Amino acid sequence: MDRFYLALAALLGGIAIALAGWLDSHEPFDPRKFGASVIRSLIAGVVFAVGYKLTTPLAALDLLWAFLGGTGFDVAVNRIASALGNGSFPLPKEKEQS
């Protein structure tokens, strides 16, 4: 159950940073961009929960690290994907309408 809480904390961290980015952008809400952030956060949650070394019972500090790990993962992947031309990674690029 501890691993589930770690994954949930990382997921919430990614969602929180996605919402903060949207609020800072002053753009209309784009469900596609938000959905990509949720998927990236799910990936971060699973990776963090599987890879995190629990030597003691789960503590608040562990959840904080998971939360921050989720935020950092989403931001890093978003920046890299945007630089490569697909800011909504892992979703496919939107087709431009002519």
VEXDREN-2710 file (C-alpha; in Angstrom, 1 decimal):
% VEXDREN-2710
k/r/px/py/pz
1/MET/0.0/0.0/0.0
2/ASP/3.0/2.3/0.6
3/ARG/4.0/2.1/-3.0
4/PHE/0.5/3.1/-4.0
5/TYR/0.7/6.2/-1.9
6/LEU/4.0/7.1/-3.4
7/ALA/2.6/6.8/-6.9
8/LEU/-0.4/8.8/-6.0
9/ALA/1.8/11.6/-4.5
10/ALA/3.9/11.7/-7.7
11/LEU/0.7/11.8/-9.8
12/LEU/-0.7/14.7/-7.8
13/GLY/2.6/16.5/-8.1
14/GLY/2.5/16.3/-11.8
15/ILE/-1.1/17.4/-11.9
16/ALA/-0.4/20.3/-9.6
17/ILE/2.5/21.6/-11.7
18/ALA/0.4/21.2/-14.9
19/LEU/-2.4/23.3/-13.3
20/ALA/0.1/25.9/-12.2
21/GLY/1.6/26.1/-15.7
22/TRP/-1.9/26.5/-17.2
23/LEU/-2.8/29.3/-14.7
24/ASP/0.5/31.0/-15.4
25/SER/0.0/30.9/-19.2
26/HIS/-3.3/32.9/-19.2
27/GLU/-4.5/30.7/-22.1
28/PRO/-7.8/28.9/-22.4
29/PHE/-7.8/25.4/-20.9
30/ASP/-6.5/22.8/-23.4
31/PRO/-7.5/19.3/-22.4
32/ARG/-5.0/17.8/-24.8
33/LYS/-2.0/19.4/-23.0
34/PHE/-3.5/18.6/-19.6
35/GLY/-4.1/15.0/-20.6
36/ALA/-0.4/14.7/-21.7
37/SER/0.7/16.0/-18.3
38/VAL/-1.6/13.5/-16.6
39/ILE/-0.1/10.6/-18.6
40/ARG/3.5/11.8/-17.9
41/SER/2.6/12.0/-14.2
42/LEU/1.2/8.5/-14.2
43/ILE/4.5/7.3/-15.7
44/ALA/6.4/9.2/-13.1
45/GLY/4.2/7.8/-10.3
46/VAL/4.8/4.2/-11.5
47/VAL/8.6/4.7/-11.9
48/PHE/8.9/6.5/-8.6
49/ALA/6.9/3.9/-6.7
50/VAL/8.8/1.0/-8.2
51/GLY/12.2/2.6/-7.8
52/TYR/12.0/4.3/-4.4
53/LYS/13.8/2.5/-1.6
54/LEU/11.6/2.1/1.4
55/THR/13.9/1.3/4.3
56/THR/11.5/2.5/7.0
57/PRO/7.7/2.8/7.1
58/LEU/6.3/5.4/4.8
59/ALA/6.7/9.0/6.2
60/ALA/5.6/12.4/5.1
61/LEU/9.1/13.2/3.8
62/ASP/8.8/10.2/1.4
63/LEU/5.5/11.5/0.1
64/LEU/7.0/15.0/-0.3
65/TRP/9.9/13.5/-2.4
66/ALA/7.4/11.6/-4.5
67/PHE/5.3/14.8/-5.0
68/LEU/8.4/16.8/-6.0
69/GLY/9.6/13.9/-8.2
70/GLY/6.3/14.0/-10.1
71/THR/6.5/17.7/-10.6
72/GLY/10.1/17.6/-11.8
73/PHE/9.5/14.7/-14.2
74/ASP/6.5/16.4/-15.8
75/VAL/8.4/19.7/-16.2
76/ALA/11.6/18.1/-17.6
77/VAL/9.7/15.9/-20.1
78/ASN/7.6/18.8/-21.2
79/ARG/10.6/21.0/-21.8
80/ILE/12.4/18.4/-23.8
81/ALA/9.4/17.4/-25.8
82/SER/8.6/21.1/-26.5
83/ALA/12.1/21.6/-27.7
84/LEU/11.8/18.6/-30.0
85/GLY/8.5/19.9/-31.4
86/ASN/5.8/17.9/-29.6
87/GLY/4.8/19.6/-26.3
88/SER/1.9/17.2/-25.8
89/PHE/4.2/14.1/-25.6
90/PRO/3.3/11.2/-25.2
91/LEU/0.2/12.0/-27.2
92/PRO/0.9/12.3/-31.0
93/LYS/1.3/15.7/-32.5
94/GLU/-1.8/17.6/-33.6
95/LYS/-2.3/17.8/-37.3
96/GLU/-2.3/21.3/-38.6
97/GLN/-5.5/22.4/-40.4
98/SER/-5.2/24.1/-43.7
END
